[in-house]
Amino acid sequence: MNLAFYIILLSIVFFSMYVIYKTINYREKLTPMVGMMIAMTLGMSVGLTVGVIVGILLPTNFFIATILGMFVGMIVGFSAGLPFHTIAVLDGLLSGLMGGMMGAMLGNMIDMGYDAAMTKIMFFIFLGTMMILLQMIHQTAKEKVNLQPYLLITIALFTFYFVIFEWAYLSRGSDPYQAIFPITTGLVAPVAVGRLFVFL
């Protein structure tokens, strides 16, 4: 497991715990429907991303990869729905189960040449979903919401992770841009600009 995988896993743990903390903090101001949405979104997003990672890391043991992806997604979905009611808990459990199972299938089936690209794509989808989820929590809690800070934070986070991943993979001597676009690489003249917009 290289540095980028460690960064992704630690970031998933951090953002999941932060969203759950915000959910607990604002649970009196959030409606049951919003609680169900938080549990479903968080369980599905974490299950998908972690499932893809364990599916890639355990290509010869699909059973263990599926169980791990489902277990992580179910735990996170359960934790996110717990501050609300049983329906939110059930919604989070089933969403996490489905996300972990589908993520493990995708990670196990992806070609080895594209595993790094798929991991980063799934993580950036997860990151964007967490930003939208946090904005929804604040908006539903009837706090004064300014979209500009969320947009700037999202861009800053995407840029930070993009630079870290580029450095991690290029320091190994592999190029993730080549992994995503192996055919059109020679057709793109401004390579630096192209790399910037691959994941942003």
Secondary structure, 3 states (H helix, E strand, C coil): CCHHHHHHHHHHHHHHHHHHHHHHHCCCCCCHHHHHHHHHHHHHHHHHHHHHHHHHHCCCCHHHHHHHHHHHHHHHHHHHHCCCCHHHHHHHHHHHHHHHHHHHHHHHHCCHHHHHHHHHHHHHHHHHHHHHHHHHHHHHCCCCCCHHHHHHHHHHHHHHHHHHHHHHHHCCCCCHHHHHCCCCHHHCCCHHHHHHHHCC
